[in-house]
Amino acid sequence: RLCGRPWDERHIGKSCEELDPELMKHKMAEKLTEMLTRKCPRCKRPFVKNEGCNKISCPCGQNSCYICKKELEEGYDHFNGQGGDDPGKCPLWDDPSQRDQAAAEAELQRQIAAADGDVAEDLRRLQ
């Protein structure tokens, strides 16, 4: 009754919000922003990395890893050097746009798989 759509098989098991393509696009944009934003483990200040190494130094003095979000001490023992191949360590350098694009694509595919009809088609157009 909220959205004015007839109650049919498309609506069964789905909220009015789940059938609204504009609302779904907005929720996806919020989810992608959330995926890109990290917070300092000490002061909770939010930040987004655009470039540079994965050792993040917050103005409060806390160091952390952008990849795994762990608190770090001084030094770089936590990281592989660029091109390093130790699977137990995070890369010191990477391209966040590639990693974040892959995460965004995976989230979009998940949303499309969960959507029906017109909503799924609208989400496919976002690709």
GIVENBEL-V426905 format. One record per backbone hydrogen bond with DSSP energy under -0.5 kcal/mol. NH is the residue of the N-H (numbers start at 0). CO is the residue of the C=O. Records with the same first field share a line. If there is no record, write none. Layout:
# GIVENBEL-V426905
NH->CO ; CO
This chain:
# GIVENBEL-V426905
7->5
10->7
11->7
13->10
18->14 ; 15
19->16
20->18
23->19
24->20
25->21
26->22
27->23
28->24
29->25
30->26
31->27
32->28
33->29
34->30
35->31
36->32
37->46
39->44
43->39
46->37
53->91
55->53 ; 63
57->55 ; 61
60->57
62->71
63->55
64->69
65->53 ; 63
68->64
71->62
78->75
79->89
83->80
86->84
88->85
89->77
91->79
93->51
95->93
97->94
98->94
99->95
100->96
101->97
102->98
103->99
104->100
105->101
106->102
107->103
108->104
109->105
110->106
111->107
112->108
113->109
114->110
118->115
119->115
120->116
121->117
122->118
123->119
124->120
125->121 ; 122
126->122 ; 123
